[in-house]
Amino acid sequence: MATYPVKAKKRALRKPGKDQVVVEPAAAPFFSFRYSSTEVSLVDGKTRVRSRSARFEDGKLSSETFEGELDRGAYERMVGEAQRYFWKSLSLFLPRRD
């Protein structure tokens, strides 16, 4: 059916009234991202933590930054836990000894 019996007439655009709501599509509703990074270092016997994050959602860009210092023990605990986690996950790929 290539043709239709009724054709719509062309009309001029109207401006919305004050009490009408205008819905506009978002510029890029399919695009969003999140980025974050955390840096932990030992400087002068104190643990320094820096964290940054940025995100773009619903057409809005927001970012956050955090910096702080802890005692040396916190750094040593974090490194120890990271090493244990690494070796535990790596051991899953090694052959078992029975």
Residue pairs with C-beta under 8 A, 6 or more apart in sequence:
16 22
26 58
26 59
27 59
28 59
31 56
32 55
32 56
32 57
32 58
33 55
33 56
34 53
34 54
34 55
34 57
35 53
35 54
35 55
36 51
36 52
36 53
36 54
37 51
37 52
37 53
38 49
38 50
38 51
38 52
39 48
39 49
39 50
39 51
40 47
40 48
40 49
40 75
40 78
41 47
41 48
41 75
42 48
42 72
42 75
45 72
46 69
46 70
46 71
46 72
47 69
47 70
47 71
47 72
47 74
47 75
47 78
48 67
48 68
48 69
49 66
49 67
49 68
49 69
49 70
50 65
50 66
50 67
51 64
51 65
51 66
51 67
52 63
52 64
52 65
52 66
53 63
53 64
54 61
54 62
54 63
54 64
55 61
55 62
55 63
